[in-house]
Amino acid sequence: MAHAADPIMPLSEVRSGMSCTGFSVVRGTEIASFDVEVIDVIADDPAIGGPRILIRVSGPAVDDTGVGPGFSGSPILCEGRNAGAISEGIGQYGNQVVLAT
């Protein structure tokens, strides 16, 4: 019996340069998508509470505002699998570069 592909992408498969898609409700109740580029994977460090994925967001849904309050938990899909979720801003680069878990 064939098994469906695992819907979760292990962190070990996330690589710098990957093109992914993020999803969030930006206005009203409609889910909007935006482009996500993986910049780097930051190793597990107890000082920051675990590994993180450094990402850059772009596209009409985020170009004007970047990532702001309410984006936490917004999923990131890479190659059709959930690679993580937006977790925190870093307060620089116009809120276009943020961290995901």
N, C-alpha and C positions, 0 to 999 in steps of 0.2 A: 504494500500500500504506500503510495507516495505521500509525503508530508509537505504541507505548505511551507514556503520560506519563512524563516523566523522573522517576526515583525520588529524585533529589537536588533539594532546594530551594536555589537560589542565595541567598547571604547578602543580596543586593540585594532579595529578595522577603520577607525576614523583617521583620516590623513590630511595633512596640510594641502591646500589647493583644491579640495573637494568642493563641488558645486552642489548645494542643497537647497531646500525650500523650507521657509518658516511659515507658520500660520498663526494668526491672532485676530481678535475682533478689534478693529481700529476705530470704527465709527458705527453706532447703532448696534445691531445684532448680527450683521453679516460678517462671515469669516473671510478675511483677506489673506492673500499669500504674498510673500516677498522673497527675494533672493538672499541666500546665505552662502558666504564663502568661508570655509574653514581656514583660518590663518595658522593656528598651531594647536597642539594638544599639550596641555600643561600637566606634568606628572603629579601623582598623588603626593600632596604635601600636607601633613597634619596642621601646619600653621594656617592654611587657607581652608581647611575642612574637606579635603579630597581633591581629586582631579577635576580639571575644568577644560572646556574647549573654548578657545579664543576665536570669535567669529566676526565677520563684517557683514552688515545687512545693507540691502539696497532695493530699489524698486519703488513704484508709485505709492505704496502703502506706508513707506517709512522714509522716503527721501526728504520730506519737509521737516519731520520731527525727530527722526531716529527712534530708538527704543526708549520708551519712557515708562512711567508708572502704569501698571496693569499688564505689562508684557511678560512678567514672571510666569513661568509654566508654559509659555507658548512653545508648542512642539517644533522640532526640526527634523525633517525627513531627508535622508540621504539614500540614494539608490532605492527608494521606496520603503525604507525601514526607518524606524524612530531612532535617531542617533543621540537625542537629548532634548533638553528644553532650556529656554532662556532663563538664566538665574539671577543675573545682576549686571548693572551697568558699571562702567569704570570711570564715567564722568569726563571723558575726553573724546576727541575725534567726532564731535557733533552727535554723540550717542549712536554712531554708526558701528562702532566696535564695542562688543560686549562679551560677557562670559556666559557659557551654557554648562549644564551638568549632564 
